[in-house]
Amino acid sequence: MTTRMRSLSLTTIVLLLLASAPLHASEGGKIGSVDAQAMKVIERMSAFLAGVQKFSVTIDIAYDIVQEWGQKIEFGETRVVTVRRPDRIRVDGKDRDGSESGLVFDGKDIAVFDLAEKVYGTVAKPGSIESAMAYFVQDLGMRLPMAGVLSPDLPKVVAGWAHTVSYVEPATIAGVPCDHVSLSGDWEDVQMWVAQGDKPLLQRMVITYKRAEGQPQFSAQLRDWNLSAEAPDSLFAFSPPEGAAKIPFAPLLREQQPGAPAAPQGGQP
């Protein structure tokens, strides 16, 4: 029987403790160096998305779970993320087995729900998206895949943990011309493909957990970016699913703490 852990949080990634050889640099960079062209790609992406007041994106996620006998088995999910700055975010996820879960923040409260388990939890945290998600990840210990990508401080965050940042090559992802950049830190290797042109949006991300047994990977394909998405207040109003039981966040955390890749913590992408 395969082993898999499900998560109530957003998409994708807790960067596990990794430690194999550092990422080999491409022609654009050197081991232990920060390539200016690659950083410019990251800075443009971060600045552009920070200036978009509302958007939605669909993320197709795949992640490895290493089995007791050493085989890597892939699982996945699709998540639809809708953001309205400064204080609204909603994530609706559907696993490949059909299970649905999600997160809603309305500027006052964070709510997470799991339709398969018929449970939900809420916690008060008035403020911006950034402050709420920081509280969700750092204080509650929950997982919020790719939360760092939404941060306007992403370049500063990258500079704090990546010892190598390289420009790999121009590449095309799902028909979109992109710049392919790679980042390497003590815990993980990260690759990002960012659209070229006047809308430098993230198209794909791959993370390798170097210190995890079997070096599993997490990947996210981003599609259907909508920079003028409908985002009425009603979309961010949480109503408990019918028949669902409210449970405290503490048991929720104990249940979800081990397991599948989730969002980078401590500021990583």
Residue, then its C-alpha position, 0 to 999 in steps of 0.5 A: m500500500t502506498t503512503r500519502m499525507r494530505s494537507l489542508s493548506l494551499t498548494t505546495i512545498v515545505l523545503l526539507l533539510l537538504a544537503s547534497a552537492p551544490l547546484h551546477a552553474s550554467e553558462g550564466g553563473k558560477i558555483g556560489s555566485v548570484d547572476a545579475q541576469a537571473m536576479k533581474v528576472i526574479e525582481r521583475m516577476s516580484a514587482f509585477l505581481a505585487g502591482v496587480q491588485k486582483f488576479s486568479v491562477t490555476i496551479d497543477i501540482a505534482y509531488d513525490i512521496v518516497q515509500e518505505w521500500g524506496q520507490k517514489i510515487e507521484f501524487g498531485e492536485t489542482r488549486v485555483v488561487t484568487v487574490r484581491r489586494p490588500d486583504r483577500i485570498r481564496v484557494d480551492g484545491k482538488d486532489r487527483d482522487g477527487s478530495e477537495s480542500g481549501l483556504v479563505f482569508d477575508g481580511k479578518d479571519i483565516a479559514v481552512f476546510d477539508l470536504a473529504e474529512k468534513v472538518y474546518g478550522t478558523v482563526a482571527k487574524p485581521g490585516s493584509i494578505e502578507s501578515a495573515m499568511a506569515y502568521f498562518v505559516q510561521d505562527l501556526g506552523m501550517r503549510l502554504p505552498m508557494a506563499g513566498v512567490l506572492s511576497p513583494d519581498l521575494p528578491k530580498v528573501v532569495a538573497g537571504w537563503a540562496h547561495t547560488v542564483s543562475y540564469v539557465e536558458p530561454a525556454t518555452i513552457a506550454g507555448v509561453p517564452c520564458d526565462h529559466v532560472s535556478l536557485s540553490g540553498d543549503w536545504e533545496d534546489v529551486q527552478m523557476w520559469v518566468a514569462q518573458g515580455d511585459k507580463p513576467l508571470l511564473q509559469r512553472m516551478v520545480i523544487t528538489y529536496k536534497r536532504a530528504e531520503g530519495q530526494p523527492q521533487f515538487s513541481a507546479q505548473l501555473r496556467d490561466w492567469n487572469l489579471s482582472a479576475e472577478a473577486p467580489d466580497s462574496l467569494f471570500a465569505f466563508s461558510p462552513p461546509e454542510g455537516a462539517a465539524k469545527i475543530p481547533f487549529a492545534p489538532l489540525l496542526r498535529e494531524q497535518q504536520p508530517g507529510a507531503p511537500a507544502a509551501p516553503q517556510g521561513g521565507q523561501p519561495 
